[in-house]
Amino acid sequence: MSWSSIIGHERVKKQLKQIIKSRQIAHAYLFYGADGIGKSALAIEFAKVLNCESGTEQACDVCKNCKRMETLQHPNVKLVFALPAGKGEEKGDNPVAVLSESQVADIREQISLKAKDPYHRIEIPKANFIKINSVRDIKREASLSRTEEGKKVFIIFNADMMNTEAANSLLKTLEEPLPGVIILLTTSAKDQLPQTIISRCQLISCGSLQETEIEKALIEMEGIEKTIARLAAQLAQGSYENARKLALLNMAEERKDVVEFMRLVLGRNRAALIDTIDELASSLDRPGIERWLKLLQSWLRDALLLQQNEQTPLLDDEKKSICNFVEKFRNADLISCIQAVEKAIAHLDKNVYLHLILTMLAIDLRKFITETTTV
């Protein structure tokens, strides 16, 4: 991995490179932002560069330390994340040694997956919080003499998963920083961390990814077909992790459902439309409805581009339906249609009755499409 292999975050990369170049390294950094955007990838690369033998702001990828980081097995870099409680675990126990062989095997597998894919989310069965023994282990290891050149770096993934005891223990470590020891925390829920911990860290704000960045990465890194990559990027809310999950769903089939909904909205079979709304409202939860609405919005956006004689990549089996729609409803106010879907999505957050949201949307869409307007 290198800075260039991390998706987006050019501002943050520049910030981290400048920190390394200036040699003004703080004792603790908090990387915060939405889920799945690459906070841990940034933290891992930062730790790698800090221990690279080149001594520059760019890892060389060939020295002994860089090679160790390829497997996340560098003795100077320790990963801390939620672990299950060990049977009979007591204060001061090694947080891993108290676990069963199968649990330790799970941990090794998760670290291996994280090494291969920095966007992988480490998840261990029955691991609900970061244990106090894991945090105490940081203080113990930090106080030991270094056997390797470079910085001792502790990366705490999803730091908001620390329980109260663990957070208090970490605070003591942050209050008494040791030379050559750096603690990196990542979180998608900064407000859930104690303010005392936040105030003792340098804050690294990580914004959501751009749709174009996500689409490009899905195509180049995952081999996803361009049209599916574009759809996934549009629905991912700036999260690469979300986009990868969406790309694996059968979005082509879901877009067919959108086409059928539009057919019913513009047709005369009111009973069939009501049945479809009932089915949508009962079969999908609110996140599912939001995804479906965004697919509808994406379909309308493609229709708008065609209406304006602009090029847009389309799934082969939906080109005909969109082209026919645009040809039949030349004067449809598609901008208002897209805004109507946006309003429906906003109503989801207000816990408005799902049937009412979809019914009002159907009425609005029919009005904006069938009434003669100037676009």
N, C-alpha and C positions, 0 to 999 in steps of 0.2 A: 504494500500500500504506500501511497505518497500523497502529498497535498493535491496533486492533479487528479487523483482517483476518487477524491471526495466530491460528491455532487454539490455544486453551488457553493454558497457561503464564502464568496470571494472576499467580502469585507472582514469576516472573522479570520480567514486564513492570513490576510494581510496584517491584521492585528496581532496574531500569534507569532508570525514571522518577525514582526518588529520587536516584540517582547524578547524573543530569543536573541535577535541581533543586538539589542541594547544591553543584554546581560542583566537586565533589571527583572529578575524572576521573583515573583511573589511566592509566599509559602502555600497559598491556597487559591484555587480558581473554581468558580461555579459556572458551568455551562448550562444555560436554561433556554427552553423553547418548547415548541409542540412535540408530540410523540412522533418518532419515526423520521426525523429530518436529518439525522446524522450527528447528533451531539457526541455520542460515544466514539464515533469515527474520528471526530476532531480531537477529542481527548487522547485517544490512543496514538494518533499521529504526533501530537504535541509531546507525549511521553517518549515516543520513538526518537524524535529529533533531539530532545534534551539529552539522550544517551548515545546519539550517533557520534562516532569517532571523528567525523569531519569537522565538528565544532561550528557548523554553519546553520542557517535557518532552514536548510533543506536536507533531509536525510539522504545519505549516499546509497542506501539499499544494498551495499556490498560488504560493509564491515561486519565484524563478529556480532556487534550489538544489534545492528539492523536485521541480521539473519535470525537472531533469537526472537526479535519482535514479530517476525513472520508467523511464529507459532504461539505468540503471547507467553513465552516461557523465559523471558529475561529475568534474572534474579533481582534486578533493581526495580522491576515493575510488578506491582501486586494488584490484582483485581478483587474488588469487594462488591458483593451483591447479595440479594436475599437468599438465605439458606434455611432448610428445615431444621427444627430443633432436634438435637441428638438425644437418644435414650439416656435418661439420667444425667443430662448435661448440667454442669455446675459452673459457677463463676470461675473464670480463668481457664476453662478448658479450651483446647484447640478447637475452633469452630468446625473444622473439617474432620479431624481425627475421631470425633465422637459419632460420626455418621456411619451408616452401613456401607458395605462394599458396593451395593447397587447404587446407592445415593452418590458415592464418590465417583462411580463410573459415569453417572448422569452429569456430574459437574465437569468432569474431564471432556465429555462429549460436547457439552455446551461451550466450553472454552475453545475447543477445536473448531466448532462451527463459527464462533465469533472471530477467530483468527482468520478463517477463510472468507468470512463475510462480515465486515464491520457494522453492517446494518441489521445483522441478526440480533434479535432480542433474547437475552439469556433468561430462560424460564426453567426452574427446577420444581418438580412436584412437591407440594406441601410447603413451599417456601413463601411465606406470607409477609415477612419483614426482614430487615437487616438486623442481625442479632448483635447484642452488646458485646459478645465475645469476639465477633468479627472486628468491631471497632477497637476493642482492647488490644487485639492482635496488631492493629496498625501502630499503636503506641509502643508495643513491645518490639516489633521489628524495626521501627524507626529509630529506636535507641541503640540498636546493635551497630557495631562498627561495620562499615561498608567493606565488602570483599571485592567489589568491582568499582572501576572508575565511573564517573557520571553521577546522575541524580537518582535518589530513591523516590520513586513516584507511586503513589497509591491512588487508584482510580475507583471511586465509589459510584457505581451505576445506580440510577434511580434512587438518589439519596433521600427522597421523600418517603421511602419505605423504611427508614430507620424508626424504630420505636422510641419512646421517650428516653429510656435509659441509654440507648445507643447514641442518640443525639446529644445527650448531656455529656457522655464520655468523649464524643468527638470534639465537643466544644472545649474541653480541657486541653486536648491535643492542639487545637487551633490557637488557644491562648498562650501556649508555650511552644512555639515553632522551633524545630531543630534545624541547624544548618544543613543544606544539601538535601532536605526532605520537602517534597511538594505533594500536596493533596489536591486531586482533581475530583470534583463532584459533578454529576449530571442529574438533571431533573426536568420533568415536564410539568411539575406542580410546585413552582418556587414558593408560592404563598403558603404551602403546607410545611415548609421548613421553618424552624425557629429563627426569628430575626437576629438573634445573637450569632447564629452560624452564618447567615447571609452577610452580616456586617463585617465578618472576619475574612471574607473571600473577595477576590477580584472578580467582578461579574463579567461573564462573556455571554452576551445576548445573541442567540441563534434564531434567525427568522425562518419563516416557512419558505420552502423551495418554490421556484417559479415553475409553471406548467411546462414551459419549454425545456427546462433543465430535467424535469422528471421524465418527460417523453423521450428525450435523447438518451438518458441513462437506461430506460427500459429497453430501448431498441439495441443499444450498443452493449450493455452489460448482461441483459437477460435474454436477448434474442426475441423480444416480443414484436409481433407484427405491428406496423406503423399505426394503422387505424385503431387497434386495440390499445396501443400505448398512448395514443392521443386521448382516447376516452378515459382510460385509467387516470391519466394526469389531470384531466379536467375534474374528476370526481374525488381526487385524493386529498383535497384541502391542504396542499403544500407538504404532504408527508410521503416520502418515498416508500416507507413500510406499507402504508395504506395502498399506494399505487400498485405495489407488487401483488398484494392480496387481491385487489380488484382485477388485475390482469389475468389472474387464474380463474376468475369467475366467468360464467358464460354470458358475458355482456351482450354478445351478438343476439342471443335469444331474448334477453331483457329488452333490447332495442326493438325487437319484433313486437313485444307486448306494448311498447310505446306507440308503434305504428297502428296497432289494432285499437288502442285507446283513442288515437286521433281520428281513426275511421268512424268510430262510434260517436265521438263528439260532433262530427260533421254530418252524420247520417240521421235517419229518422227513427231508428229503433231505440226509443228511450228506455224501454225495459231492459234491453241488453246493456246499455250504458250504466244503468243503475246497478245491475247485477255485477258488472265489472268493477264499479266503485266499491260495492260491498265486499267483493273478493279481495281487492287490494287492501282495504282498510282492515280486514280480518286476518289476512295471511301474512302481512308484513308488519314488523314493529316500526317504531318511529325512525330509527336509523335506516331501515330498509326502505321506508317510504321516501326518506330524504334522498337516498341513492337513486331510487326510481324517478323522482322529480328532476334530479340533476341529469339523468339520462334523457328525459323528455326535453329539458332545457338545451342539452347538447344537440338533440335532433332538430329542434327549432333553430338553433344557431347555424347548423349546417344548411338548413333550408333558407335562412336569411342570406347566407353567403352566395348560394346559388341564385337567389332572387336578384342579388346585386351583381351578378355575373363574375363572382370571384371563385377561385378554385379552392376546393376543400377535399381532403382524402375521405373516401367513403367505403364502407364495407360493400363488397360486390353485390350482396343480396339486398341491399337497401337503396342502392342508387336509383333503381326504377321507381320505388315508392316516393322518394323525395322529389325526384324530377317530375313525376306525375302531379304531386301535390303543388309544386311551385307553378307548373304549367296551368293547372286548374284554378288556383287561387292567386292570380298574378298581383292583385292589389291587397293581399292580406297584410295586416299591420303586425308583422312578426316581431318587431321591437317591443310592442305592447304585450305580445304573447310571452316573450321571454321575461318581461318584467312581472307579468301575472304569475309565472312559475316561481320567480324569486319571492314574490309576496307570499305564495303558498308555503315555501320553505321557511320563511320568517315566522309564519303562524305556527309551525311545528314547535318552535321554542316556547310558544305561549300556551301550549297544551290545548289548543283549539281542537274540537271534535274532528277526527280524521275524515269522517264521511262529509262533514260540512266543508272542510278544506278542499277536498277533491271535487265536490259538487259545484262549489263556487268557481273553482278553476275551470271546470268543463264549460260552465256558462260564459266565463270571460273569454276563453279560447274561441268558442263558437262566434261570439260577438266580434272579436278582433279579426277573425279570419273571413267571415262571410259578409260582413258589412263592407260596402265599397269605401275604401280609404285611399289616401295618397301616401305612398311610402317614400 
